[in-house]
């Protein structure tokens, strides 16, 4: 199916690379993220801080 992607990075590796905050505690790498599933997204909050949020893909 179109629109699928992979995120094999672990949370700590992503935090080192992109320097963000998160409250996510159940994040795990995923190998088959499809449209309509929840996936990690980096956003800027109202204060300009980078945060990881789970959002619906597609």
C-alpha distance matrix in Angstrom:
0.0 3.8 6.6 6.7 10.2 13.2 16.7 19.1 22.2 24.8 26.3 29.7 28.3 26.5 29.7 31.8 29.6 29.1 32.2 31.0 32.1 30.1 30.9 27.8 29.0 26.1 23.7 22.1 19.8 16.2 13.9 10.4 10.6 8.0 9.0 12.2 13.3 16.5 16.7 19.8 21.0 24.4 26.5 30.2 32.2 35.2 37.5 35.4 34.3 30.9 29.1 26.0 24.5 21.5 19.6 16.7 13.6 12.3
3.8 0.0 3.8 5.7 9.0 12.5 15.9 18.7 21.5 24.3 25.6 28.8 27.3 25.1 28.3 30.2 27.8 27.1 30.3 29.2 30.6 28.9 30.1 27.3 28.9 26.3 23.6 22.3 19.8 16.6 14.5 11.4 10.7 8.3 8.4 12.1 13.5 16.2 15.9 18.6 19.2 22.3 24.3 27.8 30.0 32.9 35.1 32.9 32.1 28.7 27.3 24.4 23.1 20.5 18.3 15.7 12.2 10.5
6.6 3.8 0.0 3.8 6.6 10.3 13.2 16.4 18.8 21.5 22.5 25.7 24.3 21.8 24.9 27.0 24.5 23.6 26.7 25.6 26.9 25.4 26.7 24.0 25.9 23.5 20.7 19.7 17.4 14.4 12.9 10.1 8.4 6.4 6.3 10.1 11.1 13.2 12.5 15.0 15.4 18.5 20.5 24.0 26.3 29.2 31.4 29.1 28.3 24.9 23.6 20.7 19.5 17.1 14.9 12.6 8.9 7.7
6.7 5.7 3.8 0.0 3.8 7.2 10.3 13.3 16.0 18.6 20.0 23.3 21.9 19.8 23.1 25.1 23.0 22.5 25.5 24.5 25.7 23.9 25.1 22.1 23.5 20.9 18.1 16.7 14.1 10.9 9.2 6.3 5.4 4.5 6.6 10.2 9.9 12.0 11.0 13.6 14.9 18.1 20.6 24.3 26.5 29.7 31.6 29.4 28.1 24.5 22.9 19.7 18.7 16.0 14.6 12.6 9.3 9.5
10.2 9.0 6.6 3.8 0.0 3.8 6.9 9.9 12.5 15.4 16.9 20.0 18.4 16.4 19.8 21.7 19.5 19.2 22.4 21.7 23.2 21.7 23.3 20.3 21.7 19.3 16.1 14.5 11.5 8.9 7.3 5.9 5.3 6.8 9.2 12.3 11.1 12.1 10.0 11.8 13.1 15.9 18.9 22.5 25.0 28.4 29.9 27.5 25.9 22.2 20.8 17.6 17.2 15.1 14.4 13.3 10.2 11.3
13.2 12.5 10.3 7.2 3.8 0.0 3.8 6.2 9.1 12.0 14.1 17.0 15.3 13.9 17.5 19.1 17.2 17.6 20.6 20.1 21.6 20.1 21.7 18.5 19.5 17.1 13.8 11.6 8.2 6.1 4.6 5.5 6.0 9.1 11.9 14.4 12.3 12.6 10.0 11.1 13.1 15.6 19.0 22.5 24.9 28.6 29.7 27.3 25.2 21.5 19.9 16.6 16.8 14.8 15.1 14.7 12.2 14.2
16.7 15.9 13.2 10.3 6.9 3.8 0.0 3.8 5.7 8.5 10.3 13.2 11.7 10.2 13.7 15.5 13.9 14.3 17.1 16.7 18.1 16.8 18.5 15.5 16.4 14.5 10.9 9.0 5.6 5.4 6.1 8.1 7.8 11.3 13.8 15.6 13.0 12.1 8.9 8.8 11.0 13.1 16.7 20.1 22.5 26.2 27.0 24.6 22.3 18.5 16.9 13.6 14.3 12.9 14.0 14.6 12.8 15.5
19.1 18.7 16.4 13.3 9.9 6.2 3.8 0.0 3.8 6.6 9.6 11.9 10.2 10.0 13.6 14.8 13.7 15.0 17.6 17.6 19.0 17.8 19.4 16.3 16.5 14.6 11.1 8.4 4.7 5.9 6.4 9.7 10.6 14.3 17.2 18.8 15.9 15.0 11.9 11.6 14.0 15.6 19.3 22.5 24.8 28.6 28.9 26.6 23.9 20.2 18.7 15.5 16.7 15.5 17.2 18.0 16.4 19.2
22.2 21.5 18.8 16.0 12.5 9.1 5.7 3.8 0.0 3.8 6.5 8.4 6.4 6.4 9.9 11.0 10.2 11.7 14.0 14.3 15.9 15.1 17.1 14.5 14.8 13.8 10.2 8.3 5.7 8.5 10.0 13.1 13.1 16.8 19.2 20.6 17.5 15.8 12.4 10.9 12.9 13.7 17.4 20.3 22.5 26.3 26.3 23.9 21.0 17.4 16.1 13.3 15.2 14.9 17.1 18.6 17.5 20.6
24.8 24.3 21.5 18.6 15.4 12.0 8.5 6.6 3.8 0.0 3.8 5.6 5.4 6.3 8.8 10.2 10.8 12.3 13.5 13.5 14.3 13.2 14.8 12.2 11.9 11.2 8.0 6.5 5.8 9.4 11.9 15.0 14.9 18.6 21.0 21.7 18.3 16.2 13.2 11.3 13.8 14.3 17.9 20.5 22.2 26.0 25.7 23.8 20.6 17.2 15.5 12.7 14.7 14.6 17.4 19.4 19.0 22.4
26.3 25.6 22.5 20.0 16.9 14.1 10.3 9.6 6.5 3.8 0.0 3.8 5.5 5.1 6.2 8.7 10.0 10.5 11.0 10.3 10.6 9.5 11.2 9.1 9.3 9.6 6.7 7.2 7.9 11.4 14.4 16.9 16.0 19.5 21.3 21.5 18.2 15.4 12.5 9.9 12.0 12.0 15.3 17.6 19.0 22.7 22.3 20.7 17.3 14.1 12.2 9.7 12.0 12.5 15.8 18.3 18.5 22.1
29.7 28.8 25.7 23.3 20.0 17.0 13.2 11.9 8.4 5.6 3.8 0.0 3.8 5.4 5.0 6.3 8.7 10.0 9.8 10.2 10.7 10.7 12.7 11.5 11.3 12.4 10.1 10.5 11.0 14.7 17.4 20.2 19.6 23.2 25.0 25.3 22.0 19.1 16.2 13.3 14.9 14.0 17.1 18.8 20.1 23.7 22.7 21.0 17.4 14.7 13.4 11.8 14.7 15.9 19.2 21.9 22.0 25.6
28.3 27.3 24.3 21.9 18.4 15.3 11.7 10.2 6.4 5.4 5.5 3.8 0.0 3.8 5.4 5.2 6.3 8.7 9.7 11.0 12.7 13.1 15.6 14.2 14.5 15.0 12.1 11.6 10.9 14.3 16.3 19.3 18.9 22.5 24.4 25.3 22.2 19.8 16.4 13.6 14.8 13.9 17.3 19.1 21.1 24.7 23.8 21.5 18.3 15.2 14.5 12.9 16.0 17.0 19.8 22.3 21.8 25.0
26.5 25.1 21.8 19.8 16.4 13.9 10.2 10.0 6.4 6.3 5.1 5.4 3.8 0.0 3.8 5.5 5.1 5.9 7.7 8.4 10.5 10.9 13.9 12.6 13.8 14.3 11.1 11.3 10.5 13.5 15.7 18.1 17.0 20.4 21.8 22.7 19.8 17.2 13.7 10.5 11.2 10.1 13.5 15.6 17.8 21.4 20.8 18.4 15.3 12.0 11.3 9.7 12.8 14.1 16.6 19.2 18.7 21.9
29.7 28.3 24.9 23.1 19.8 17.5 13.7 13.6 9.9 8.8 6.2 5.0 5.4 3.8 0.0 3.8 5.5 5.4 4.9 5.6 7.5 8.9 12.1 11.8 13.1 14.7 12.1 13.3 13.4 16.5 19.1 21.3 20.0 23.2 24.4 24.8 21.9 18.8 15.6 12.1 12.3 10.4 13.1 14.3 16.1 19.5 18.4 16.4 12.9 10.1 9.7 9.1 12.7 14.8 17.6 20.7 20.8 24.1
31.8 30.2 27.0 25.1 21.7 19.1 15.5 14.8 11.0 10.2 8.7 6.3 5.2 5.5 3.8 0.0 3.8 5.8 5.5 8.2 10.6 12.5 15.6 15.4 16.4 17.9 15.2 15.8 15.4 18.7 20.8 23.4 22.5 25.8 27.2 27.9 25.1 22.2 18.8 15.4 15.5 13.3 15.9 16.8 18.8 22.0 20.5 18.1 14.9 12.4 12.9 12.7 16.4 18.4 21.1 24.1 23.8 26.9
29.6 27.8 24.5 23.0 19.5 17.2 13.9 13.7 10.2 10.8 10.0 8.7 6.3 5.1 5.5 3.8 0.0 3.8 6.0 8.8 12.0 13.9 17.3 16.8 18.2 19.3 16.1 16.4 15.3 18.0 19.7 22.0 21.0 24.2 25.4 26.5 24.1 21.5 17.8 14.5 14.1 11.9 14.7 15.8 18.4 21.7 20.5 17.6 14.9 12.0 13.0 12.6 16.2 18.1 20.2 22.9 22.1 24.9
29.1 27.1 23.6 22.5 19.2 17.6 14.3 15.0 11.7 12.3 10.5 10.0 8.7 5.9 5.4 5.8 3.8 0.0 3.9 5.9 9.6 11.7 15.4 15.4 17.5 18.8 15.7 16.7 16.0 18.4 20.3 22.2 20.5 23.3 24.0 24.9 22.7 19.8 16.3 12.8 11.5 8.7 11.1 12.0 14.7 17.9 16.9 14.0 11.4 8.3 9.7 9.9 13.5 15.9 17.8 20.7 20.2 23.0
32.2 30.3 26.7 25.5 22.4 20.6 17.1 17.6 14.0 13.5 11.0 9.8 9.7 7.7 4.9 5.5 6.0 3.9 0.0 3.8 7.2 10.2 13.8 14.6 16.6 18.6 16.2 17.8 17.7 20.5 22.9 24.8 23.1 25.9 26.5 26.9 24.5 21.3 18.1 14.4 13.3 10.2 11.7 11.8 13.7 16.7 15.0 12.6 9.5 7.3 8.8 10.0 13.8 16.7 19.0 22.3 22.4 25.4
31.0 29.2 25.6 24.5 21.7 20.1 16.7 17.6 14.3 13.5 10.3 10.2 11.0 8.4 5.6 8.2 8.8 5.9 3.8 0.0 3.8 6.7 10.5 11.6 14.1 16.3 14.1 16.4 16.9 19.5 22.2 23.8 21.6 24.2 24.5 24.5 22.2 18.7 15.9 12.1 10.9 7.9 9.1 9.4 10.7 14.0 12.8 10.9 7.3 4.8 5.2 6.7 10.4 13.6 16.1 19.6 20.2 23.3
32.1 30.6 26.9 25.7 23.2 21.6 18.1 19.0 15.9 14.3 10.6 10.7 12.7 10.5 7.5 10.6 12.0 9.6 7.2 3.8 0.0 3.8 7.2 9.1 11.7 14.4 13.1 16.0 17.3 19.9 23.1 24.5 22.2 24.8 25.0 24.4 21.9 18.2 16.0 12.4 11.8 9.5 10.1 10.3 10.4 13.5 12.4 11.6 7.9 6.4 4.8 6.4 9.5 12.7 15.6 19.3 20.6 23.9
30.1 28.9 25.4 23.9 21.7 20.1 16.8 17.8 15.1 13.2 9.5 10.7 13.1 10.9 8.9 12.5 13.9 11.7 10.2 6.7 3.8 0.0 3.8 5.4 8.3 11.0 10.1 13.4 15.3 17.7 21.1 22.3 20.0 22.5 22.8 21.8 19.1 15.4 13.6 10.4 10.7 9.6 10.5 11.7 11.4 14.7 14.4 14.0 10.5 8.7 5.6 5.2 7.2 9.9 13.3 16.8 18.5 22.0
30.9 30.1 26.7 25.1 23.3 21.7 18.5 19.4 17.1 14.8 11.2 12.7 15.6 13.9 12.1 15.6 17.3 15.4 13.8 10.5 7.2 3.8 0.0 3.8 6.3 9.3 9.8 13.5 16.2 18.4 22.0 23.0 20.7 23.1 23.3 21.8 19.0 15.3 14.3 11.8 12.8 12.5 13.2 14.4 13.3 16.3 16.3 16.6 13.4 12.1 8.7 7.9 8.3 10.2 13.7 17.0 19.3 22.9
27.8 27.3 24.0 22.1 20.3 18.5 15.5 16.3 14.5 12.2 9.1 11.5 14.2 12.6 11.8 15.4 16.8 15.4 14.6 11.6 9.1 5.4 3.8 0.0 3.8 5.9 6.1 9.9 12.7 14.8 18.5 19.5 17.4 19.9 20.6 19.2 16.0 12.5 11.5 9.5 11.5 12.1 13.7 15.8 15.4 18.7 19.1 18.9 15.7 13.5 10.0 7.7 7.6 8.2 12.0 15.0 17.0 20.7
29.0 28.9 25.9 23.5 21.7 19.5 16.4 16.5 14.8 11.9 9.3 11.3 14.5 13.8 13.1 16.4 18.2 17.5 16.6 14.1 11.7 8.3 6.3 3.8 0.0 3.8 5.8 9.0 12.5 14.8 18.6 20.0 18.5 21.3 22.4 21.0 17.6 14.4 13.6 12.1 14.7 15.5 17.4 19.4 19.0 22.2 22.4 22.3 18.9 16.8 13.4 11.1 11.2 11.2 15.0 17.5 19.5 23.2
26.1 26.3 23.5 20.9 19.3 17.1 14.5 14.6 13.8 11.2 9.6 12.4 15.0 14.3 14.7 17.9 19.3 18.8 18.6 16.3 14.4 11.0 9.3 5.9 3.8 0.0 3.8 6.4 10.1 11.9 15.6 16.9 15.7 18.4 19.9 18.6 15.0 12.3 11.8 11.2 14.5 16.1 18.4 21.0 20.9 24.3 24.9 24.5 21.3 18.7 15.3 12.3 11.8 10.6 14.0 15.9 17.6 21.4
23.7 23.6 20.7 18.1 16.1 13.8 10.9 11.1 10.2 8.0 6.7 10.1 12.1 11.1 12.1 15.2 16.1 15.7 16.2 14.1 13.1 10.1 9.8 6.1 5.8 3.8 0.0 3.8 6.9 9.1 12.8 14.4 13.1 16.2 17.9 17.2 13.5 10.8 9.3 8.3 11.7 13.4 16.2 19.1 19.6 23.2 23.8 22.8 19.7 16.7 13.5 10.2 10.2 9.1 12.5 14.4 15.5 19.2
22.1 22.3 19.7 16.7 14.5 11.6 9.0 8.4 8.3 6.5 7.2 10.5 11.6 11.3 13.3 15.8 16.4 16.7 17.8 16.4 16.0 13.4 13.5 9.9 9.0 6.4 3.8 0.0 3.8 6.3 9.9 12.1 11.8 15.2 17.6 17.5 13.8 11.9 10.1 9.8 13.4 15.4 18.6 21.7 22.7 26.4 26.9 25.6 22.5 19.2 16.4 12.9 13.2 11.7 14.5 15.8 16.1 19.7
19.8 19.8 17.4 14.1 11.5 8.2 5.6 4.7 5.7 5.8 7.9 11.0 10.9 10.5 13.4 15.4 15.3 16.0 17.7 16.9 17.3 15.3 16.2 12.7 12.5 10.1 6.9 3.8 0.0 3.8 6.8 9.6 9.9 13.6 16.4 17.1 13.6 12.3 9.9 9.8 13.1 15.1 18.6 21.9 23.5 27.3 27.9 26.1 23.2 19.6 17.3 13.8 14.4 12.8 15.0 15.9 15.3 18.6
16.2 16.6 14.4 10.9 8.9 6.1 5.4 5.9 8.5 9.4 11.4 14.7 14.3 13.5 16.5 18.7 18.0 18.4 20.5 19.5 19.9 17.7 18.4 14.8 14.8 11.9 9.1 6.3 3.8 0.0 3.8 5.9 6.5 10.2 13.3 14.4 11.1 10.7 8.8 10.2 13.5 16.2 19.6 23.1 24.8 28.5 29.5 27.7 25.1 21.5 19.1 15.4 15.3 12.9 14.3 14.3 13.3 16.2
13.9 14.5 12.9 9.2 7.3 4.6 6.1 6.4 10.0 11.9 14.4 17.4 16.3 15.7 19.1 20.8 19.7 20.3 22.9 22.2 23.1 21.1 22.0 18.5 18.6 15.6 12.8 9.9 6.8 3.8 0.0 3.8 6.4 9.6 13.2 15.1 12.4 13.0 11.2 12.8 15.7 18.4 21.9 25.5 27.5 31.2 32.2 30.2 27.8 24.1 22.0 18.4 18.3 15.9 16.6 16.1 14.2 16.5
10.4 11.4 10.1 6.3 5.9 5.5 8.1 9.7 13.1 15.0 16.9 20.2 19.3 18.1 21.3 23.4 22.0 22.2 24.8 23.8 24.5 22.3 23.0 19.5 20.0 16.9 14.4 12.1 9.6 5.9 3.8 0.0 3.8 6.2 9.9 12.0 9.8 11.4 10.4 13.0 15.7 18.9 21.9 25.7 27.6 31.1 32.6 30.7 28.6 25.0 22.8 19.2 18.3 15.5 15.4 14.1 11.9 13.7
10.6 10.7 8.4 5.4 5.3 6.0 7.8 10.6 13.1 14.9 16.0 19.6 18.9 17.0 20.0 22.5 21.0 20.5 23.1 21.6 22.2 20.0 20.7 17.4 18.5 15.7 13.1 11.8 9.9 6.5 6.4 3.8 0.0 3.8 7.0 8.8 6.6 8.0 7.1 10.2 12.5 16.0 18.8 22.6 24.3 27.8 29.5 27.6 25.8 22.3 20.0 16.4 15.2 12.2 11.8 10.3 8.2 10.3
8.0 8.3 6.4 4.5 6.8 9.1 11.3 14.3 16.8 18.6 19.5 23.2 22.5 20.4 23.2 25.8 24.2 23.3 25.9 24.2 24.8 22.5 23.1 19.9 21.3 18.4 16.2 15.2 13.6 10.2 9.6 6.2 3.8 0.0 3.8 6.4 5.8 8.6 9.0 12.4 14.2 17.9 20.1 23.9 25.5 28.7 30.8 29.1 27.6 24.3 22.0 18.7 16.9 13.7 12.2 9.7 7.2 8.0
9.0 8.4 6.3 6.6 9.2 11.9 13.8 17.2 19.2 21.0 21.3 25.0 24.4 21.8 24.4 27.2 25.4 24.0 26.5 24.5 25.0 22.8 23.3 20.6 22.4 19.9 17.9 17.6 16.4 13.3 13.2 9.9 7.0 3.8 0.0 3.8 5.5 8.4 9.4 12.8 13.8 17.5 19.1 22.7 24.2 27.1 29.6 28.0 26.9 23.8 21.7 18.6 16.4 13.3 10.9 7.7 5.1 4.6
12.2 12.1 10.1 10.2 12.3 14.4 15.6 18.8 20.6 21.7 21.5 25.3 25.3 22.7 24.8 27.9 26.5 24.9 26.9 24.5 24.4 21.8 21.8 19.2 21.0 18.6 17.2 17.5 17.1 14.4 15.1 12.0 8.8 6.4 3.8 0.0 3.8 6.7 9.2 12.7 13.9 17.7 18.8 22.4 23.3 26.0 28.6 27.5 26.5 23.6 21.1 18.1 15.3 11.9 9.3 5.7 5.2 5.6
13.3 13.5 11.1 9.9 11.1 12.3 13.0 15.9 17.5 18.3 18.2 22.0 22.2 19.8 21.9 25.1 24.1 22.7 24.5 22.2 21.9 19.1 19.0 16.0 17.6 15.0 13.5 13.8 13.6 11.1 12.4 9.8 6.6 5.8 5.5 3.8 0.0 3.8 6.4 10.2 12.3 16.1 17.8 21.4 22.3 25.3 27.6 26.5 25.0 21.9 19.1 15.8 13.2 9.6 8.1 5.5 5.6 8.0
16.5 16.2 13.2 12.0 12.1 12.6 12.1 15.0 15.8 16.2 15.4 19.1 19.8 17.2 18.8 22.2 21.5 19.8 21.3 18.7 18.2 15.4 15.3 12.5 14.4 12.3 10.8 11.9 12.3 10.7 13.0 11.4 8.0 8.6 8.4 6.7 3.8 0.0 3.8 7.1 9.3 13.0 14.7 18.3 18.9 22.1 24.2 23.2 21.5 18.6 15.5 12.2 9.5 5.8 5.1 4.3 5.8 9.3
16.7 15.9 12.5 11.0 10.0 10.0 8.9 11.9 12.4 13.2 12.5 16.2 16.4 13.7 15.6 18.8 17.8 16.3 18.1 15.9 16.0 13.6 14.3 11.5 13.6 11.8 9.3 10.1 9.9 8.8 11.2 10.4 7.1 9.0 9.4 9.2 6.4 3.8 0.0 3.8 6.5 10.2 12.6 16.3 17.6 21.0 22.8 21.3 19.4 16.1 13.4 9.9 8.1 5.2 5.5 6.3 6.3 10.0
19.8 18.6 15.0 13.6 11.8 11.1 8.8 11.6 10.9 11.3 9.9 13.3 13.6 10.5 12.1 15.4 14.5 12.8 14.4 12.1 12.4 10.4 11.8 9.5 12.1 11.2 8.3 9.8 9.8 10.2 12.8 13.0 10.2 12.4 12.8 12.7 10.2 7.1 3.8 0.0 3.8 6.9 9.7 13.3 14.8 18.4 19.7 18.1 15.9 12.5 9.9 6.3 5.7 4.5 6.4 8.8 9.0 12.6
21.0 19.2 15.4 14.9 13.1 13.1 11.0 14.0 12.9 13.8 12.0 14.9 14.8 11.2 12.3 15.5 14.1 11.5 13.3 10.9 11.8 10.7 12.8 11.5 14.7 14.5 11.7 13.4 13.1 13.5 15.7 15.7 12.5 14.2 13.8 13.9 12.3 9.3 6.5 3.8 0.0 3.8 6.3 10.1 12.0 15.6 17.0 15.1 13.4 10.1 8.2 5.6 5.4 6.0 6.5 9.3 9.3 12.3
24.4 22.3 18.5 18.1 15.9 15.6 13.1 15.6 13.7 14.3 12.0 14.0 13.9 10.1 10.4 13.3 11.9 8.7 10.2 7.9 9.5 9.6 12.5 12.1 15.5 16.1 13.4 15.4 15.1 16.2 18.4 18.9 16.0 17.9 17.5 17.7 16.1 13.0 10.2 6.9 3.8 0.0 3.8 7.1 9.6 13.3 14.1 11.8 10.0 6.5 5.6 4.6 6.4 8.8 9.7 12.8 12.9 15.6
26.5 24.3 20.5 20.6 18.9 19.0 16.7 19.3 17.4 17.9 15.3 17.1 17.3 13.5 13.1 15.9 14.7 11.1 11.7 9.1 10.1 10.5 13.2 13.7 17.4 18.4 16.2 18.6 18.6 19.6 21.9 21.9 18.8 20.1 19.1 18.8 17.8 14.7 12.6 9.7 6.3 3.8 0.0 3.8 6.3 9.7 11.1 9.0 8.1 5.6 5.4 6.4 7.2 10.1 10.4 13.6 14.2 16.5
30.2 27.8 24.0 24.3 22.5 22.5 20.1 22.5 20.3 20.5 17.6 18.8 19.1 15.6 14.3 16.8 15.8 12.0 11.8 9.4 10.3 11.7 14.4 15.8 19.4 21.0 19.1 21.7 21.9 23.1 25.5 25.7 22.6 23.9 22.7 22.4 21.4 18.3 16.3 13.3 10.1 7.1 3.8 0.0 3.8 6.7 7.6 5.2 5.3 4.6 6.2 8.9 10.1 13.4 13.8 17.0 17.8 19.8
32.2 30.0 26.3 26.5 25.0 24.9 22.5 24.8 22.5 22.2 19.0 20.1 21.1 17.8 16.1 18.8 18.4 14.7 13.7 10.7 10.4 11.4 13.3 15.4 19.0 20.9 19.6 22.7 23.5 24.8 27.5 27.6 24.3 25.5 24.2 23.3 22.3 18.9 17.6 14.8 12.0 9.6 6.3 3.8 0.0 3.8 5.4 5.3 5.4 6.5 6.8 9.8 10.3 13.7 14.3 17.7 19.2 21.3
35.2 32.9 29.2 29.7 28.4 28.6 26.2 28.6 26.3 26.0 22.7 23.7 24.7 21.4 19.5 22.0 21.7 17.9 16.7 14.0 13.5 14.7 16.3 18.7 22.2 24.3 23.2 26.4 27.3 28.5 31.2 31.1 27.8 28.7 27.1 26.0 25.3 22.1 21.0 18.4 15.6 13.3 9.7 6.7 3.8 0.0 3.8 5.5 7.5 9.7 10.5 13.6 13.8 17.0 17.3 20.4 22.0 23.9
37.5 35.1 31.4 31.6 29.9 29.7 27.0 28.9 26.3 25.7 22.3 22.7 23.8 20.8 18.4 20.5 20.5 16.9 15.0 12.8 12.4 14.4 16.3 19.1 22.4 24.9 23.8 26.9 27.9 29.5 32.2 32.6 29.5 30.8 29.6 28.6 27.6 24.2 22.8 19.7 17.0 14.1 11.1 7.6 5.4 3.8 0.0 3.8 5.6 9.0 10.6 14.2 15.2 18.8 19.6 23.0 24.5 26.6
35.4 32.9 29.1 29.4 27.5 27.3 24.6 26.6 23.9 23.8 20.7 21.0 21.5 18.4 16.4 18.1 17.6 14.0 12.6 10.9 11.6 14.0 16.6 18.9 22.3 24.5 22.8 25.6 26.1 27.7 30.2 30.7 27.6 29.1 28.0 27.5 26.5 23.2 21.3 18.1 15.1 11.8 9.0 5.2 5.3 5.5 3.8 0.0 3.8 6.6 9.3 12.8 14.4 18.0 18.7 22.1 23.0 25.0
34.3 32.1 28.3 28.1 25.9 25.2 22.3 23.9 21.0 20.6 17.3 17.4 18.3 15.3 12.9 14.9 14.9 11.4 9.5 7.3 7.9 10.5 13.4 15.7 18.9 21.3 19.7 22.5 23.2 25.1 27.8 28.6 25.8 27.6 26.9 26.5 25.0 21.5 19.4 15.9 13.4 10.0 8.1 5.3 5.4 7.5 5.6 3.8 0.0 3.8 6.4 10.1 12.3 16.0 17.4 21.0 22.0 24.5
30.9 28.7 24.9 24.5 22.2 21.5 18.5 20.2 17.4 17.2 14.1 14.7 15.2 12.0 10.1 12.4 12.0 8.3 7.3 4.8 6.4 8.7 12.1 13.5 16.8 18.7 16.7 19.2 19.6 21.5 24.1 25.0 22.3 24.3 23.8 23.6 21.9 18.6 16.1 12.5 10.1 6.5 5.6 4.6 6.5 9.7 9.0 6.6 3.8 0.0 3.8 7.0 9.7 13.3 14.8 18.4 19.0 21.7
29.1 27.3 23.6 22.9 20.8 19.9 16.9 18.7 16.1 15.5 12.2 13.4 14.5 11.3 9.7 12.9 13.0 9.7 8.8 5.2 4.8 5.6 8.7 10.0 13.4 15.3 13.5 16.4 17.3 19.1 22.0 22.8 20.0 22.0 21.7 21.1 19.1 15.5 13.4 9.9 8.2 5.6 5.4 6.2 6.8 10.5 10.6 9.3 6.4 3.8 0.0 3.8 6.3 10.0 12.0 15.7 16.9 19.9
26.0 24.4 20.7 19.7 17.6 16.6 13.6 15.5 13.3 12.7 9.7 11.8 12.9 9.7 9.1 12.7 12.6 9.9 10.0 6.7 6.4 5.2 7.9 7.7 11.1 12.3 10.2 12.9 13.8 15.4 18.4 19.2 16.4 18.7 18.6 18.1 15.8 12.2 9.9 6.3 5.6 4.6 6.4 8.9 9.8 13.6 14.2 12.8 10.1 7.0 3.8 0.0 3.8 6.9 9.5 13.0 14.1 17.5
24.5 23.1 19.5 18.7 17.2 16.8 14.3 16.7 15.2 14.7 12.0 14.7 16.0 12.8 12.7 16.4 16.2 13.5 13.8 10.4 9.5 7.2 8.3 7.6 11.2 11.8 10.2 13.2 14.4 15.3 18.3 18.3 15.2 16.9 16.4 15.3 13.2 9.5 8.1 5.7 5.4 6.4 7.2 10.1 10.3 13.8 15.2 14.4 12.3 9.7 6.3 3.8 0.0 3.8 6.2 9.9 11.8 15.1
21.5 20.5 17.1 16.0 15.1 14.8 12.9 15.5 14.9 14.6 12.5 15.9 17.0 14.1 14.8 18.4 18.1 15.9 16.7 13.6 12.7 9.9 10.2 8.2 11.2 10.6 9.1 11.7 12.8 12.9 15.9 15.5 12.2 13.7 13.3 11.9 9.6 5.8 5.2 4.5 6.0 8.8 10.1 13.4 13.7 17.0 18.8 18.0 16.0 13.3 10.0 6.9 3.8 0.0 3.8 7.0 9.1 12.7
19.6 18.3 14.9 14.6 14.4 15.1 14.0 17.2 17.1 17.4 15.8 19.2 19.8 16.6 17.6 21.1 20.2 17.8 19.0 16.1 15.6 13.3 13.7 12.0 15.0 14.0 12.5 14.5 15.0 14.3 16.6 15.4 11.8 12.2 10.9 9.3 8.1 5.1 5.5 6.4 6.5 9.7 10.4 13.8 14.3 17.3 19.6 18.7 17.4 14.8 12.0 9.5 6.2 3.8 0.0 3.8 6.3 9.4
16.7 15.7 12.6 12.6 13.3 14.7 14.6 18.0 18.6 19.4 18.3 21.9 22.3 19.2 20.7 24.1 22.9 20.7 22.3 19.6 19.3 16.8 17.0 15.0 17.5 15.9 14.4 15.8 15.9 14.3 16.1 14.1 10.3 9.7 7.7 5.7 5.5 4.3 6.3 8.8 9.3 12.8 13.6 17.0 17.7 20.4 23.0 22.1 21.0 18.4 15.7 13.0 9.9 7.0 3.8 0.0 3.8 6.5
13.6 12.2 8.9 9.3 10.2 12.2 12.8 16.4 17.5 19.0 18.5 22.0 21.8 18.7 20.8 23.8 22.1 20.2 22.4 20.2 20.6 18.5 19.3 17.0 19.5 17.6 15.5 16.1 15.3 13.3 14.2 11.9 8.2 7.2 5.1 5.2 5.6 5.8 6.3 9.0 9.3 12.9 14.2 17.8 19.2 22.0 24.5 23.0 22.0 19.0 16.9 14.1 11.8 9.1 6.3 3.8 0.0 3.8
12.3 10.5 7.7 9.5 11.3 14.2 15.5 19.2 20.6 22.4 22.1 25.6 25.0 21.9 24.1 26.9 24.9 23.0 25.4 23.3 23.9 22.0 22.9 20.7 23.2 21.4 19.2 19.7 18.6 16.2 16.5 13.7 10.3 8.0 4.6 5.6 8.0 9.3 10.0 12.6 12.3 15.6 16.5 19.8 21.3 23.9 26.6 25.0 24.5 21.7 19.9 17.5 15.1 12.7 9.4 6.5 3.8 0.0
